[in-house]
Amino acid sequence: MVGIAGWGAYVPLYRVSTEEIALHWGSDPKVPLSLGVKEKSVAGPDEDSVTIAWEAAVNALTRAQVDPKDVGMVFIGSESKPYAVKPSSTIIADALGIAPETMAVDAEFACRAASEGLRHALVLVSEGAVRHALIIGTDTAQGAPGDVLEYTAASGGAAFVVSNENVVANFLDAYTFVTDTPDFWRRDGSQFPAHGEGFTGEPAYFYHLYNAIKELMERNSLKPSDVAYFVPHQPNVRFPMKLAKMLGFKREQLMIGLTTADIGNTYNASAFLGMTRVLDNASPGDLVLMAPFGSGAGADAYLFEVTDRVEEAKALAPTTQSYIERRKVIDYATYLRFRNKIKKLAR
């Protein structure tokens, strides 16, 4: 048996409302609200994707109850690294006492990079190449001032320890579906990403996730009613709601994992954060279908079965909901300052 042995989350304290952003750009506040996101989480001035990753990882390791020295791989998926050329995974490995005898990997595939790490970890652990693996999705997501992405691009992180010991969610199957679909990109040297509106929905998000999930369900002879929790990638609230309806899932199967409704789109942590909140609430025997998506474009679909150990592990670290509820509202100017979008002029 191989699967998730520990899970952990971290969401920064600060929030800015989408209405506040819209008003400062002369936009109709109903536009961001139509996406289902009222406010988003904002990394503080002393936070970045590495500090966020560290706290999420501490929570995951605590729940897994493993010795950091036994972690054979640290894998970070992010599209907002603090260094253009310098790994984040080595910082985390050192800070947690995992280094030096470990693999350390940084990856990028838009919002799906961390999911790539999860696939690798499940194989490496099942084959005995490593004893435990630490997988982290973390982002301080980027959106140009005034762009539609700014309404939802948020900050947060989630981590999983993959192991064949103390498993809380047994891995059953996975399926991946990728194509070259240019729906979102950021060229080298550009401060903010760009997106092709016409590609964002049907050709990218819905096409890839629908096919990945449909294939996974068909080859496991699953009906939507067999699944307790459905956790897709969530760039907003409207998209996962529509996807759930297309696949036959009910609203209540989706809502526990829909963290974007509370804190915005945390990119590499999006589906992962939803999964952490599901594990905070799941019961032994529950089937969970998690499906991360990354622009460019690709989707993974995972099937897990929750084990009896989940009840013991829940109390060992803070819940995702506790981070969501711990909030301090800031205005748009403070948000711009925190995210370094206001530049000082050279004298």
Buried (B, 14 or more C-beta within 10 A) or exposed (E): EBBBBBBBBBBBBBBBBBBBBBEBEEBEBEEBBBBBBBBBBBBBEEBBBBBBBBBBBBBBBBBBBBEBBBBBBBBBBBBBBBEEEEBBBBBBBEBBEBBEEBBBBBBBBBBBBBBBBBBBBBBBBBEEBBBBBBBBBBBBBBBBBEBBBBBBBBBBBBBBBBBBBBBBBBBBBBBBBBEEBBBBEBEEEEEBBEBBEEBBBEBBBBBBBBBBBBBBBEEBEBEBEEBBBBBBBBBBBBBBBEBBEEBEBEEEBBBBBBBBBBBBBBBBBBBBBBBBBBBBBBEEEBBBBBBBBBBBBBBBBBBBBBBEBBEEBBEBBBBBBEBBEEBEEBEBEBBBEBBEBEEEEEE
